[in-house]
Amino acid sequence: MIKKINVHLPAIEQTMGHSYYWCLDQCEFATDINFKKREDLSIIYKKLVETSYFAFNCHDIYSFFGRKVEYIGRFKGEIISDLRNRKQGFRIKFKMNKNQIKMYDKGNNLRIKVTINNPAEFKVLKNDDESGSKKWKPMGKSIANLYRYSEVSESITKRFIEALPTVDSDIVTLKEIKEVSKPKEVNGRRYSEFNLLSENDLKLFKEISDAGYLIRGFNNKQLRKKLYEDSRNQKNISKMTRTLAKLRKHGIIKKAARKNNYCLTAKGRRITTSIQMYTG
């Protein structure tokens, strides 16, 4: 087929020593969340976009693209949040260097699109010429990496969707907040309530909702370092263990895939998002 299109191909092969090299200059992957009616999407869409714009910070965007938040100081590029109200409607975009994720409405679909212009920001498992074993290396633009483009885009989309703020009705959220504000008894054991007027509890909810934990979750040690000045004190270690148990029994967190790590449940995400919206 190529020889039929380009009559100069034999001369190119003779001069360059190879034929065409197929690559991807830009790659887009879109995920649609379908609503039964356009009106159903319209009820939440504007609020969802506006809340996302103000709720997500550079740490959140950094984690969407699979980066560890603790390494953000090494990042030399540019992180951008962009909200536009165009003729077609509202569009929100988060960009890290030349790669981006954006969300907009299209008919009765909520579309989330990942665009990769600089694949070298991500890694692909390739054979190492020196050792002969496989190693993670910066991804190139070859179409041989198309499967990896797909994997990376899917991961970015999942992290973004999981972090989206809750825009449910206040009645449902208020009910759940009242539940965690009361003691809970499980198998004959009583777990105390959370005081949402307490500075310590508000600080706890803010910390566990940090998007930096979207990838690997959080554990006892990580939270202690953020919440206590003396994180190595045995008293604080035991206190954090009890706090994690209480969060689990109230349905706010659950065990993550990694051993001894935790992540927010859907209920936990709703509650922490709502609390931050009302407390600033």
C-alpha positions as CSV (number, residue, x, y, z in Angstrom):
1,M,0.0,0.0,0.0
2,I,2.8,2.4,0.9
3,K,4.6,1.8,-2.4
4,K,1.4,2.7,-4.3
5,I,1.1,6.0,-2.4
6,N,4.8,7.1,-2.4
7,V,6.6,6.3,-5.7
8,H,9.8,7.6,-4.1
9,L,9.9,5.0,-1.4
10,P,12.7,2.9,-3.0
11,A,14.9,5.9,-3.1
12,I,14.1,6.8,0.5
13,E,14.8,3.3,1.7
14,Q,18.1,3.3,-0.2
15,T,19.2,6.6,1.2
16,M,17.9,6.3,4.8
17,G,18.4,2.6,5.2
18,H,14.8,2.0,6.3
19,S,11.2,2.6,5.3
20,Y,8.5,4.5,7.1
21,Y,8.5,4.7,10.9
22,W,4.9,4.9,12.1
23,C,4.4,7.1,15.2
24,L,1.8,9.0,17.2
25,D,2.2,12.7,17.4
26,Q,-1.0,13.1,19.5
27,C,-3.2,10.5,21.1
28,E,-6.7,10.9,22.6
29,F,-8.8,8.5,24.6
30,A,-12.3,9.5,25.6
31,T,-14.6,7.9,28.2
32,D,-18.3,8.7,28.1
33,I,-20.7,8.4,31.1
34,N,-24.1,8.1,29.6
35,F,-27.3,9.7,31.1
36,K,-30.8,8.6,30.0
37,K,-31.7,12.2,29.3
38,R,-29.9,15.5,28.6
39,E,-31.9,17.1,31.4
40,D,-30.5,14.6,33.9
41,L,-27.0,15.6,33.1
42,S,-27.8,19.3,33.1
43,I,-29.0,19.1,36.7
44,I,-25.5,18.4,38.0
45,Y,-23.1,19.3,35.2
46,K,-22.5,23.1,35.8
47,K,-22.1,22.5,39.6
48,L,-19.8,19.6,38.9
49,V,-17.5,21.6,36.7
50,E,-17.4,24.7,38.9
51,T,-16.8,22.6,42.1
52,S,-14.0,20.6,40.3
53,Y,-12.3,23.8,39.2
54,F,-12.1,25.1,42.8
55,A,-11.6,21.8,44.6
56,F,-8.7,20.4,42.6
57,N,-5.2,21.9,43.2
58,C,-1.8,21.3,41.6
59,H,-1.2,18.3,43.9
60,D,-4.5,16.7,42.7
61,I,-3.6,17.3,39.0
62,Y,-0.1,15.9,39.7
63,S,-1.6,12.7,41.1
64,F,-4.1,12.3,38.2
65,F,-1.1,11.7,35.9
66,G,0.3,9.0,38.1
67,R,3.0,11.0,39.9
68,K,3.9,10.7,43.6
69,V,2.9,14.0,45.3
70,E,6.0,13.9,47.5
71,Y,8.1,14.4,44.4
72,I,6.3,17.4,43.1
73,G,9.2,19.6,44.1
74,R,11.3,18.0,41.4
75,F,8.8,18.9,38.7
76,K,10.1,21.6,36.4
77,G,7.1,21.9,34.1
78,E,3.8,23.8,34.2
79,I,0.5,22.7,35.8
80,I,-2.7,24.5,34.5
81,S,-6.3,24.5,35.4
82,D,-8.6,26.0,32.8
83,L,-12.4,26.6,32.9
84,R,-14.1,27.9,29.8
85,N,-17.8,28.8,29.0
86,R,-18.1,28.3,25.3
87,K,-21.1,28.4,23.0
88,Q,-21.5,24.6,23.3
89,G,-21.3,24.8,27.1
90,F,-18.8,24.5,30.0
91,R,-15.5,22.7,29.6
92,I,-12.8,22.2,32.3
93,K,-9.2,21.1,31.5
94,F,-6.2,20.2,33.6
95,K,-2.9,20.2,32.0
96,M,0.6,19.0,33.0
97,N,3.2,20.1,30.5
98,K,1.8,19.0,27.1
99,N,-0.5,16.2,28.5
100,Q,-4.0,17.0,29.6
101,I,-7.4,15.7,30.8
102,K,-10.6,17.6,30.2
103,M,-14.3,17.1,30.9
104,Y,-17.2,18.4,29.0
105,D,-20.8,17.5,28.1
106,K,-21.7,16.2,24.7
107,G,-25.4,15.5,24.2
108,N,-26.5,13.3,27.1
109,N,-22.9,12.1,27.7
110,L,-20.4,13.4,30.3
111,R,-17.2,13.0,28.4
112,I,-13.7,12.8,29.9
113,K,-10.9,12.9,27.5
114,V,-7.2,12.3,28.0
115,T,-4.7,13.8,25.5
116,I,-1.1,12.6,25.4
117,N,1.3,14.8,23.5
118,N,4.4,14.0,25.4
119,P,4.6,10.3,26.1
120,A,8.1,10.5,27.6
121,E,6.3,11.7,30.8
122,F,5.2,8.1,31.3
123,K,7.0,4.7,31.4
124,V,6.8,1.6,29.3
125,L,8.3,-1.8,30.0
126,K,10.9,-2.5,27.3
127,N,13.9,-4.9,26.7
128,D,17.2,-3.4,27.9
129,D,19.9,-3.9,25.3
130,E,22.7,-4.0,27.9
131,S,21.2,-6.4,30.5
132,G,18.8,-8.3,28.3
133,S,16.1,-8.0,30.9
134,K,13.0,-5.8,30.8
135,K,13.1,-2.3,32.4
136,W,10.7,0.6,32.7
137,K,11.8,3.4,30.3
138,P,10.3,6.7,29.1
139,M,7.7,6.0,26.5
140,G,8.2,7.0,22.9
141,K,5.8,7.8,20.1
142,S,6.0,4.5,18.3
143,I,2.7,2.9,17.5
144,A,4.1,-0.2,19.2
145,N,3.4,1.6,22.4
146,L,-0.3,2.1,21.6
147,Y,-1.4,-0.5,24.1
148,R,0.5,1.5,26.8
149,Y,-1.1,4.8,25.7
150,S,-4.4,3.0,26.4
151,E,-3.3,1.7,29.8
152,V,-2.0,5.1,30.9
153,S,-5.1,7.0,29.7
154,E,-7.4,4.5,31.5
155,S,-5.5,5.0,34.8
156,I,-5.6,8.8,34.5
157,T,-9.4,8.7,33.8
158,K,-10.1,6.3,36.7
159,R,-8.2,8.5,39.2
160,F,-10.0,11.6,37.8
161,I,-13.4,10.1,38.1
162,E,-12.8,8.8,41.6
163,A,-11.7,12.2,42.7
164,L,-14.6,14.1,41.3
165,P,-16.5,16.0,44.0
166,T,-20.0,14.9,45.0
167,V,-22.9,17.0,43.8
168,D,-25.7,14.9,45.2
169,S,-28.6,16.6,47.0
170,D,-27.9,18.1,50.4
171,I,-30.5,15.8,52.0
172,V,-28.6,12.6,51.2
173,T,-25.3,14.1,52.3
174,L,-26.8,15.5,55.5
175,K,-28.1,12.1,56.4
176,E,-24.7,10.5,56.0
177,I,-23.0,13.3,58.0
178,K,-25.4,12.7,60.8
179,E,-24.6,9.0,60.8
180,V,-20.9,9.6,61.4
181,S,-21.7,12.1,64.1
182,K,-23.2,9.4,66.2
183,P,-21.5,6.4,68.0
184,K,-21.6,3.1,66.2
185,E,-21.7,-0.4,67.6
186,V,-20.2,-3.3,65.7
187,N,-20.2,-6.9,67.1
188,G,-20.8,-5.6,70.6
189,R,-18.0,-3.1,70.4
190,R,-18.7,0.6,70.5
191,Y,-16.9,3.1,68.3
192,S,-17.2,6.8,69.1
193,E,-18.6,9.4,66.8
194,F,-16.8,12.1,64.8
195,N,-17.2,15.7,66.0
196,L,-17.4,17.8,62.8
197,L,-17.0,20.9,64.8
198,S,-13.7,19.7,66.1
199,E,-10.6,21.1,64.5
200,N,-8.8,17.8,64.9
201,D,-11.5,15.8,63.1
202,L,-11.8,18.3,60.3
203,K,-8.0,18.2,59.9
204,L,-8.3,14.3,59.7
205,F,-11.0,14.4,57.0
206,K,-9.1,16.9,55.0
207,E,-6.0,14.8,55.1
208,I,-7.6,11.5,54.1
209,S,-9.3,13.2,51.2
210,D,-6.0,14.4,49.7
211,A,-5.7,13.3,46.1
212,G,-2.1,12.4,46.7
213,Y,-3.5,9.1,48.2
214,L,-5.5,8.2,45.1
215,I,-2.8,6.0,43.6
216,R,-1.5,3.9,46.6
217,G,-3.8,4.9,49.5
218,F,-2.5,5.9,52.9
219,N,-1.4,4.1,56.1
220,N,-0.9,4.7,59.8
221,K,2.6,6.1,59.4
222,Q,1.7,8.6,56.6
223,L,-1.2,10.0,58.5
224,R,0.7,10.3,61.8
225,K,3.4,12.4,60.1
226,K,0.8,14.8,58.8
227,L,-1.4,15.0,62.0
228,Y,1.1,14.7,64.9
229,E,4.3,16.6,65.6
230,D,5.7,13.6,67.4
231,S,4.7,10.8,65.0
232,R,7.0,8.2,66.5
233,N,5.4,8.5,70.0
234,Q,3.8,5.1,70.9
235,K,0.8,6.9,72.3
236,N,0.2,8.6,68.9
237,I,0.8,5.3,67.0
238,S,-1.9,3.6,69.1
239,K,-4.2,6.6,68.8
240,M,-3.9,6.5,65.0
241,T,-4.6,2.8,65.0
242,R,-7.9,3.4,66.9
243,T,-8.8,6.3,64.5
244,L,-8.3,4.1,61.4
245,A,-10.5,1.4,63.0
246,K,-13.2,4.0,63.7
247,L,-13.0,5.3,60.2
248,R,-13.5,1.7,58.8
249,K,-16.4,0.9,61.1
250,H,-18.2,4.1,60.1
251,G,-17.7,3.1,56.4
252,I,-15.5,6.1,55.6
253,I,-12.4,4.1,54.5
254,K,-11.6,0.6,53.4
255,K,-8.6,-1.6,53.0
256,A,-6.7,-0.8,49.7
257,A,-5.0,-3.4,47.5
258,R,-1.7,-2.7,49.1
259,K,-1.0,-4.3,52.5
260,N,-1.8,-2.1,55.4
261,N,-3.0,0.7,53.2
262,Y,-6.4,2.3,53.1
263,C,-8.5,4.4,50.8
264,L,-11.7,6.4,50.9
265,T,-15.0,4.6,50.2
266,A,-17.6,6.2,47.9
267,K,-19.4,7.3,51.1
268,G,-16.2,8.7,52.6
269,R,-15.5,10.7,49.4
270,R,-19.0,12.2,49.6
271,I,-18.7,13.1,53.2
272,T,-15.2,14.6,53.1
273,T,-16.0,16.6,49.9
274,S,-19.2,18.0,51.5
275,I,-17.4,18.9,54.7
276,Q,-14.7,20.8,52.8
277,M,-17.2,22.6,50.7
278,Y,-19.0,23.9,53.8
279,T,-15.9,24.6,55.9
280,G,-13.6,25.9,53.2
